[in-house]
Structure formats: C-alpha cells, structure tokens
Amino acid sequence: MFGRPLLRTSYEQDAAMLPTAFQKGALAAFMLAVVLMGLGNSVFTWLPSSLLGPTWINPVTNLLPLAIAALGFNILVGVTGQVSIGHSFFMGVGAYTAVALGGTGDGVKACVPFHDELGLLDQTGQCGLDFPMWIWLPAAGIMAALVGIFVSPAAVKVRGLYLAIVTLGLVFIGLHLGRMLPEYAGDFESGRRWPSLDIKIWREETPLVQMTEDGKWFGLIHLSEEQKQFFFLLALLVVFTILAKNIIRSRTGRALAAIRDRDIAAEVMGVPEFKYKRIGFALSSFYAGIGGALWASYLGRASPVDWNLFLAVDFIAILLIGGVGTIVGTLLGTVFVELIPDVVETFTEWLAEQTEAAPPLGWIANLLLTEGEGDFGPISLASTAPGWPMSVFQWNFVIYGVLIVIFLIFEPLGLYGIWIKIRNYWKRWPFSY
C-alpha cells in the first residue's frame, strides 16, 4: 500500500524472503552486476577487462567458500546464541574428509609412510580414494556435522564464556592431530594437495565439467580457469544462502532463536533445549565442512596450520562487523573482512609508487611509508617487521581489532545496522521522526 511500505497483510508476506518489489529488483540488479563483473570482456567486448580481472578475481573467489562457512557460523552464534571459537576446526574436519575421499593416490597403501632411496622418511600424505566431487563434497559436510553432534552435549552442560573455551580447545586439538598424523595431513607446514573442483561422473580421466584450465564451458562461453571457479563457487554460495535463509524462517529456526533469546523460557514453552542446540551445532558444522572442503580445493594445497585460531577469529570479526544473526550482514561482513588485507596491500603498493610524485601526494607517501632506518613512517615495506614500524600483514591485525571495537561500541548491528539506518532515513524523509 502506498505510504505504508512495511505493512504486511498476511503471514506469507511477513515470512517472505524478499517481501518488497524493491528488494527483488535490487537483488536481481546485484546478481547481474556480479555476473558481468565475473565475465569481464570475455563475452561482452564493451566491458573493461579490469572488472574482477587478474587483480581481484582470485581474492573474491577465495572469500566465496569462507562465506558459506560464515553462514553456518551465523546459524550457531547469531541464531542459536552459542558462543563458539572452534569453527575452523570443523572446516578442517570437512576438508580432510574431502581429501581422504577425493585425493589422488593409491588408497590406504599410500597413507603409510615409506623411506626413499636416500633413507629419508617420506610423509607426503598422498593417500586418497579418488572419488568424484558429488561424493566427497556432501561427505565433508556430513562428517563435520557428525563431529558437531558429538561435541554438542557440551553446549547444554556449559554456556557463554565456558562454551567458548571448550570450542577453542578443539582448534588446538586439530592442530595437534595434524602434527601427529603427517601420513594423512601431509607436512605440518607445506601440507598436501587437495582434489580439484572438476566435476566427474566417476573416476574418468576427462571430467564432465573441467575447471582447472581455460576453455569453453558447456561448449558455449569461453572462460578462464579463474572465471570457471568463480562462477561455480558463486552458484554454490547462492544455493547455501537460500538454504540458510529458509532454515532461519522455518520452525527449527524459530526454535533456535527462542533458545538464543531466553533458553529457560523456551524450554518451558515446549522447545527441547538439548535437541535444538544439537541441531544448531550440526547445521553449523555441516556448513563449515562444506566451506572448508571447497576452500582447500580452491587453494589446491593446504596444511594443518591453515585451520588455526586466526581463521576462527576471522569468523567472529565477520559477524561482529557484518551483523550478528542476519544473512545479509554475514555476507557483507565476509566481503568486508576478507578483502581488507588485499585492499590494504594494493593501497600500500600504489602509495609506494607515489613516493617520488609531486607534493602533496609524495609528502603523504613518504610520511606513511618507511624503507629503512632513516624513515619514520608507520607502514614498513618489508615483509616482516619486528616492532615499529609494522608491516602490512601486522597492520591487518590492528585493523581487525580496531574495527571490532568500533562496531561493538557504536554499531552493534554492524554493516547491516548501518544499512537499516540509511533505509529508515529515506523511508521517513523529509521528516526526522
């Protein structure tokens, strides 16, 4: 109704994923823009090649599996209200399930360490059953979900900070297992190779859909290897986003939210706390397993140190900066957090090229950057810096911390809260109330 944009006259309208025509149009325009950015000028010659070109297509593709895992983290922390710092552990469970089933090798025999001709112990971890993706990808999510169900009783026994400490211990358990089982995990630092994202019917040499080299996709569009992987992972993200949204809208999602808001009251009203907390852990772990398997497969090679505490903290930053309990906020937070290091690095490289430029740009570059002992800039161009000034990598940690503090104090709903304020302002404009 004109003048009443938030008026809902039926339950179906209130529960719809996109209740307004503007939201449907905005989503369609956004998806069209993303597709065009991925295609670049490979199909439409009037598009510049810089749209998600060689500089940005890999960082953007890299965040897509992490966005899938973040959606699961949002179900557990944002919807169910269970504090967890062990999400990276469940990603590792899914990833190693995928490599055990889909990795190349000679089955179980290749998992046994052996000595080479020099007498050195070879523990490269090349065991794998070479199953296709349609087997190892669902199995990665299922195995992670089973581990989540096994851990879930701790969610009933402990809560709050104590639950966070319990899940934090899972990360260190995973790192220890990776160090103690090199025949499966590969070398602790260099890791092992993961199955590619190629889609096979079974174990044939030529995949049905090949994404590891340039070529025509389904005989229609010529795409590069990076573009194929981008569109494949983007399609999976869309599927899992719709699934997560429907879970939150369902009876299960409402039960999880009731436990988050007041678990004792939910129990009195007939919502079994243990059952739904277990479901929350299972759903979150399933998403983490899928995301971990896809992320490791996209990277091509991963090691146990990749599933560390910093990755777990990444997901906390994603929710706090994007918006806890919201699908849009989770996706916004993933893009924002995961692209910050690349943006900072690209900006620093550009700034380094301006040190010889005319003032005031040259002055600013020399003021911020340092190349040796005679400079006093806060940003060191060296890859590692023991103290002050700090390297770009170290500044990323500082930026994470500052952003988390700022959003917790000034905008608890994160980027999603900022969008809500902008939307509400234009809905009531020109009035201030």
C-alpha positions as CSV (number, residue, x, y, z in Angstrom):
1,M,0.0,0.0,0.0
2,F,1.4,3.4,-1.0
3,G,2.7,5.3,2.1
4,R,2.8,2.1,4.2
5,P,5.9,0.3,2.8
6,L,6.3,-2.1,5.8
7,L,2.6,-3.0,6.0
8,R,2.0,-6.8,5.9
9,T,-1.5,-8.1,5.4
10,S,-0.7,-11.9,5.6
11,Y,1.7,-14.2,7.2
12,E,3.1,-15.2,3.8
13,Q,4.1,-11.6,3.1
14,D,5.7,-11.3,6.5
15,A,7.7,-14.6,6.1
16,A,8.8,-14.0,2.5
17,M,12.5,-13.8,1.8
18,L,12.0,-10.8,-0.5
19,P,8.7,-9.1,0.6
20,T,9.0,-6.0,-1.5
21,A,9.4,-5.3,-5.2
22,F,12.4,-3.1,-4.5
23,Q,14.2,-5.9,-2.7
24,K,13.6,-8.3,-5.6
25,G,14.7,-5.7,-8.2
26,A,17.8,-4.8,-6.1
27,L,18.8,-8.4,-5.8
28,A,18.4,-9.1,-9.5
29,A,20.4,-6.0,-10.4
30,F,23.1,-7.0,-7.9
31,M,23.4,-10.6,-9.3
32,L,23.5,-9.2,-12.8
33,A,26.3,-6.9,-11.8
34,V,28.3,-9.7,-10.2
35,V,27.9,-11.9,-13.3
36,L,29.0,-9.1,-15.6
37,M,32.0,-8.4,-13.3
38,G,33.0,-12.1,-13.5
39,L,32.6,-12.2,-17.3
40,G,34.5,-9.0,-18.0
41,N,35.2,-8.5,-21.7
42,S,35.5,-12.2,-22.4
43,V,31.8,-12.2,-23.6
44,F,30.8,-8.6,-23.7
45,T,33.5,-6.7,-25.5
46,W,32.3,-3.3,-24.3
47,L,33.1,-4.3,-20.7
48,P,36.6,-3.4,-19.4
49,S,38.8,-6.3,-18.5
50,S,39.6,-4.8,-15.1
51,L,36.2,-5.9,-13.7
52,L,37.3,-8.7,-11.4
53,G,40.3,-9.0,-13.6
54,P,43.6,-10.7,-12.6
55,T,44.0,-8.5,-9.6
56,W,40.7,-9.1,-7.9
57,I,39.1,-12.3,-9.2
58,N,41.3,-14.6,-7.0
59,P,40.6,-12.7,-3.7
60,V,36.9,-12.5,-4.5
61,T,36.7,-16.2,-5.4
62,N,38.7,-17.1,-2.3
63,L,36.1,-15.5,0.0
64,L,33.1,-17.4,-1.5
65,P,33.8,-20.7,0.4
66,L,34.5,-18.7,3.5
67,A,31.1,-17.0,3.1
68,I,29.5,-20.5,3.1
69,A,31.3,-21.4,6.3
70,A,30.3,-18.0,7.8
71,L,26.6,-18.7,7.1
72,G,26.9,-21.8,9.3
73,F,28.7,-19.8,12.0
74,N,25.9,-17.3,11.9
75,I,23.3,-20.2,12.5
76,L,25.2,-21.3,15.6
77,V,26.3,-17.9,17.1
78,G,23.8,-15.4,15.6
79,V,20.6,-17.5,15.5
80,T,21.2,-20.1,18.3
81,G,23.2,-17.8,20.6
82,Q,26.0,-20.3,21.3
83,V,29.5,-18.7,21.6
84,S,32.0,-20.7,19.6
85,I,35.7,-20.2,18.7
86,G,36.2,-23.6,17.1
87,H,34.6,-23.0,13.6
88,S,38.0,-23.5,11.9
89,F,38.3,-27.0,13.4
90,F,35.0,-28.1,11.8
91,M,36.3,-26.6,8.5
92,G,39.4,-28.8,8.8
93,V,37.2,-31.9,9.5
94,G,35.3,-31.3,6.3
95,A,38.5,-30.5,4.3
96,Y,40.3,-33.7,5.4
97,T,37.3,-35.8,4.8
98,A,37.2,-34.4,1.2
99,V,40.9,-35.1,0.6
100,A,40.7,-38.6,2.1
101,L,37.8,-39.5,-0.3
102,G,38.7,-37.3,-3.3
103,G,42.5,-37.1,-3.1
104,T,44.7,-38.8,-5.7
105,G,46.9,-41.7,-4.6
106,D,46.9,-45.4,-4.1
107,G,44.2,-45.7,-1.5
108,V,45.2,-46.7,2.0
109,K,48.6,-48.0,1.0
110,A,49.7,-44.5,0.1
111,C,48.9,-43.4,3.7
112,V,51.7,-45.5,5.1
113,P,55.0,-43.5,5.4
114,F,57.9,-45.1,3.5
115,H,61.6,-44.4,3.0
116,D,63.0,-43.1,-0.2
117,E,66.3,-44.1,-1.9
118,L,68.2,-41.8,0.5
119,G,66.7,-43.4,3.5
120,L,64.7,-40.3,4.4
121,L,61.1,-40.8,5.7
122,D,58.6,-39.6,3.1
123,Q,55.3,-38.5,4.7
124,T,53.8,-36.5,1.9
125,G,50.3,-37.6,2.7
126,Q,49.2,-38.6,-0.8
127,C,46.6,-41.1,0.2
128,G,43.1,-40.8,-1.3
129,L,40.3,-42.8,-2.9
130,D,39.9,-40.5,-6.0
131,F,36.1,-40.3,-5.6
132,P,34.4,-37.5,-7.6
133,M,33.1,-34.3,-6.1
134,W,29.5,-35.3,-5.8
135,I,30.7,-37.9,-3.2
136,W,33.4,-36.1,-1.3
137,L,31.7,-32.7,-1.0
138,P,28.5,-33.9,0.7
139,A,30.6,-36.3,2.8
140,A,32.7,-33.4,4.0
141,G,29.6,-31.7,5.3
142,I,28.1,-34.9,6.8
143,M,31.3,-35.8,8.6
144,A,31.7,-32.3,10.1
145,A,28.0,-32.4,11.2
146,L,28.6,-35.8,12.9
147,V,31.5,-34.3,14.8
148,G,29.4,-31.3,15.7
149,I,26.7,-33.6,17.1
150,F,29.3,-35.4,19.1
151,V,30.5,-32.1,20.6
152,S,27.1,-30.6,21.1
153,P,26.4,-32.0,24.6
154,A,28.9,-29.5,25.9
155,A,26.5,-26.8,24.7
156,V,24.0,-27.9,27.3
157,K,26.5,-28.5,30.1
158,V,28.3,-25.2,29.7
159,R,27.4,-21.9,28.2
160,G,28.8,-18.4,27.5
161,L,32.5,-18.0,28.1
162,Y,32.9,-21.6,29.2
163,L,31.5,-22.9,25.9
164,A,33.9,-20.6,24.0
165,I,36.8,-22.1,25.9
166,V,35.6,-25.6,25.1
167,T,35.3,-24.9,21.4
168,L,38.7,-23.1,21.5
169,G,40.3,-26.3,22.7
170,L,39.0,-28.0,19.5
171,V,41.3,-25.8,17.4
172,F,44.4,-26.9,19.3
173,I,43.3,-30.5,19.2
174,G,43.0,-30.2,15.4
175,L,46.5,-28.7,15.2
176,H,47.9,-31.4,17.3
177,L,46.3,-34.2,15.2
178,G,47.6,-32.6,12.1
179,R,51.1,-32.7,13.6
180,M,50.8,-36.3,14.8
181,L,49.3,-37.7,11.6
182,P,51.5,-36.5,8.7
183,E,50.6,-39.5,6.6
184,Y,47.1,-38.1,6.3
185,A,47.6,-34.4,6.7
186,G,50.9,-34.1,4.9
187,D,53.8,-32.0,6.2
188,F,52.7,-29.7,9.0
189,E,53.8,-26.6,7.2
190,S,53.5,-27.4,3.5
191,G,50.5,-29.8,3.8
192,R,49.3,-31.8,0.8
193,R,47.4,-31.4,-2.4
194,W,43.6,-31.4,-2.4
195,P,41.2,-32.7,-5.1
196,S,40.4,-30.2,-7.8
197,L,37.0,-28.6,-8.3
198,D,36.5,-30.6,-11.6
199,I,33.2,-32.4,-11.8
200,K,33.4,-36.1,-12.8
201,I,30.8,-38.8,-13.1
202,W,33.2,-41.3,-11.6
203,R,36.9,-41.7,-12.0
204,E,37.3,-41.0,-15.7
205,E,40.3,-39.0,-17.0
206,T,38.3,-36.3,-18.7
207,P,36.0,-34.5,-16.3
208,L,32.4,-33.7,-17.2
209,V,33.0,-30.1,-16.2
210,Q,36.6,-29.1,-16.2
211,M,37.6,-26.0,-14.1
212,T,41.4,-26.4,-13.9
213,E,42.2,-25.0,-17.3
214,D,40.9,-22.4,-19.8
215,G,38.2,-23.4,-22.3
216,K,34.6,-23.3,-23.3
217,W,32.1,-24.0,-20.5
218,F,29.4,-26.4,-21.8
219,G,30.6,-25.5,-25.3
220,L,29.0,-22.0,-25.1
221,I,31.2,-19.5,-23.3
222,H,35.0,-19.3,-23.3
223,L,36.1,-18.7,-19.8
224,S,39.4,-18.8,-18.0
225,E,40.2,-21.2,-15.2
226,E,39.7,-18.4,-12.6
227,Q,36.3,-17.4,-14.1
228,K,35.0,-21.0,-14.1
229,Q,35.9,-21.4,-10.4
230,F,34.4,-18.1,-9.6
231,F,31.0,-18.9,-11.1
232,F,30.9,-22.4,-9.7
233,L,31.6,-21.3,-6.2
234,L,29.2,-18.3,-6.6
235,A,26.4,-20.7,-7.6
236,L,27.1,-22.9,-4.5
237,L,27.1,-19.8,-2.3
238,V,23.7,-18.8,-3.7
239,V,22.3,-22.3,-3.0
240,F,23.6,-22.4,0.6
241,T,22.4,-18.8,1.2
242,I,18.8,-19.7,0.2
243,L,19.1,-22.8,2.3
244,A,20.2,-20.9,5.4
245,K,17.5,-18.3,4.9
246,N,14.8,-20.9,4.7
247,I,16.3,-22.7,7.8
248,I,16.0,-19.5,9.8
249,R,12.4,-18.9,8.6
250,S,11.4,-22.4,9.5
251,R,10.1,-23.9,12.7
252,T,13.6,-25.0,13.5
253,G,15.0,-21.5,13.0
254,R,12.3,-20.0,15.3
255,A,13.1,-22.6,18.0
256,L,16.8,-21.8,17.7
257,A,16.1,-18.1,18.0
258,A,13.9,-18.7,21.1
259,I,16.7,-20.6,22.8
260,R,19.0,-17.6,22.0
261,D,16.7,-15.1,23.4
262,R,15.7,-17.0,26.6
263,D,16.6,-20.6,26.8
264,I,14.7,-21.3,30.1
265,A,11.5,-19.7,28.8
266,A,11.9,-21.7,25.5
267,E,12.2,-24.9,27.5
268,V,9.0,-24.1,29.5
269,M,7.1,-23.4,26.2
270,G,8.0,-26.8,24.9
271,V,11.2,-26.2,22.9
272,P,13.6,-29.0,23.9
273,E,16.9,-27.2,24.5
274,F,19.3,-30.2,24.1
275,K,17.6,-31.2,20.8
276,Y,17.8,-27.8,19.1
277,K,21.2,-26.9,20.4
278,R,22.4,-30.2,18.9
279,I,20.6,-29.3,15.6
280,G,22.3,-25.9,15.7
281,F,25.7,-27.4,16.1
282,A,25.0,-29.9,13.3
283,L,23.9,-27.3,10.8
284,S,26.8,-25.0,11.6
285,S,29.3,-27.8,11.4
286,F,27.8,-29.0,8.1
287,Y,28.2,-25.6,6.5
288,A,31.8,-25.4,8.0
289,G,32.7,-28.8,6.5
290,I,31.4,-27.8,3.0
291,G,33.2,-24.4,3.2
292,G,36.4,-26.0,4.4
293,A,36.4,-28.6,1.6
294,L,35.7,-26.0,-1.1
295,W,38.3,-23.6,0.3
296,A,41.1,-26.2,0.5
297,S,40.2,-27.4,-3.0
298,Y,40.3,-23.9,-4.4
299,L,43.7,-23.2,-2.8
300,G,44.9,-26.5,-4.2
301,R,47.3,-27.2,-1.3
302,A,46.6,-26.8,2.4
303,S,48.2,-27.7,5.7
304,P,47.0,-28.2,9.3
305,V,48.2,-24.6,10.2
306,D,45.6,-23.2,7.9
307,W,42.8,-24.3,10.3
308,N,44.2,-22.2,13.1
309,L,42.9,-19.7,15.7
310,F,43.2,-16.7,13.5
311,L,40.8,-18.3,11.0
312,A,38.3,-18.9,13.8
313,V,38.7,-15.2,14.9
314,D,38.1,-14.2,11.3
315,F,34.5,-15.5,11.6
316,I,33.9,-13.6,14.9
317,A,35.0,-10.5,13.1
318,I,32.8,-11.3,10.2
319,L,29.7,-11.5,12.4
320,L,30.5,-8.5,14.6
321,I,31.3,-6.3,11.6
322,G,28.6,-7.6,9.3
323,G,25.7,-8.0,11.7
324,V,25.0,-10.9,14.1
325,G,22.0,-13.1,13.2
326,T,21.4,-11.7,9.7
327,I,22.1,-13.4,6.3
328,V,22.9,-10.1,4.6
329,G,25.1,-9.0,7.4
330,T,27.1,-12.2,7.3
331,L,27.7,-11.8,3.6
332,L,28.6,-8.2,3.9
333,G,31.0,-9.0,6.8
334,T,32.7,-11.7,4.8
335,V,33.3,-9.4,1.8
336,F,34.5,-6.6,4.1
337,V,36.8,-8.7,6.3
338,E,38.3,-10.9,3.7
339,L,39.0,-8.1,1.2
340,I,40.6,-5.8,3.8
341,P,44.1,-7.4,3.5
342,D,44.0,-7.2,-0.3
343,V,42.8,-3.6,-0.3
344,V,45.4,-2.5,2.3
345,E,48.2,-4.3,0.3
346,T,47.0,-2.8,-3.0
347,F,46.8,0.7,-1.5
348,T,50.3,0.3,0.0
349,E,51.8,-0.8,-3.3
350,W,50.1,2.2,-5.0
351,L,51.3,4.5,-2.3
352,A,54.9,3.2,-2.7
353,E,54.8,4.2,-6.3
354,Q,53.9,7.8,-5.3
355,T,57.0,8.4,-3.1
356,E,58.6,10.3,-6.0
357,A,55.5,12.1,-7.0
358,A,54.9,15.8,-6.7
359,P,53.6,17.2,-3.4
360,P,51.3,16.8,-1.6
361,L,50.9,13.1,-2.7
362,G,54.6,12.5,-2.5
363,W,54.8,14.0,1.0
364,I,51.9,11.8,2.2
365,A,53.5,8.7,0.8
366,N,56.9,9.4,2.4
367,L,55.1,10.3,5.7
368,L,53.3,6.9,5.9
369,L,55.9,4.6,4.4
370,T,59.3,3.6,5.6
371,E,62.0,1.7,3.7
372,G,64.9,1.9,6.1
373,E,66.3,3.1,9.4
374,G,66.2,6.8,8.4
375,D,62.4,6.8,7.8
376,F,59.8,7.2,10.5
377,G,56.6,6.1,8.7
378,P,54.2,3.7,10.4
379,I,54.0,1.3,7.5
380,S,57.1,-0.8,6.7
381,L,57.5,-2.0,3.1
382,A,59.4,-5.0,4.4
383,S,57.6,-8.4,4.5
384,T,58.3,-8.7,8.2
385,A,58.9,-6.0,10.8
386,P,59.9,-6.9,14.4
387,G,58.4,-3.8,16.0
388,W,57.6,-0.3,14.9
389,P,57.0,0.4,12.1
390,M,54.8,-2.5,11.3
391,S,54.4,-4.5,8.1
392,V,51.2,-4.6,6.0
393,F,50.4,-8.0,7.4
394,Q,50.7,-6.8,11.0
395,W,48.6,-3.7,10.3
396,N,45.8,-6.1,9.2
397,F,45.7,-7.5,12.7
398,V,45.4,-3.9,14.1
399,I,42.6,-3.0,11.6
400,Y,40.7,-6.1,12.7
401,G,40.9,-5.2,16.3
402,V,40.0,-1.6,15.8
403,L,37.0,-2.4,13.6
404,I,35.7,-4.9,16.1
405,V,35.9,-2.4,19.0
406,I,34.3,0.4,16.9
407,F,31.4,-1.7,15.8
408,L,30.8,-3.2,19.3
409,I,30.7,0.3,20.8
410,F,29.0,2.4,18.1
411,E,27.1,0.0,15.9
412,P,26.3,-3.5,17.5
413,L,24.4,-4.5,14.4
414,G,27.4,-3.9,12.2
415,L,27.2,-3.0,8.5
416,Y,23.6,-4.4,8.4
417,G,22.7,-1.9,11.1
418,I,24.2,1.0,9.1
419,W,22.1,-0.1,6.1
420,I,18.9,-0.3,8.3
421,K,19.5,3.3,9.4
422,I,20.0,4.5,5.9
423,R,16.9,2.7,4.7
424,N,14.8,4.0,7.5
425,Y,16.0,7.6,7.0
426,W,14.8,7.6,3.3
427,K,11.6,5.9,4.2
428,R,10.6,8.7,6.6
429,W,12.3,11.5,4.7
430,P,11.8,14.5,4.8
431,F,10.7,14.0,8.4
432,S,13.2,13.4,11.2
433,Y,10.9,11.2,13.4
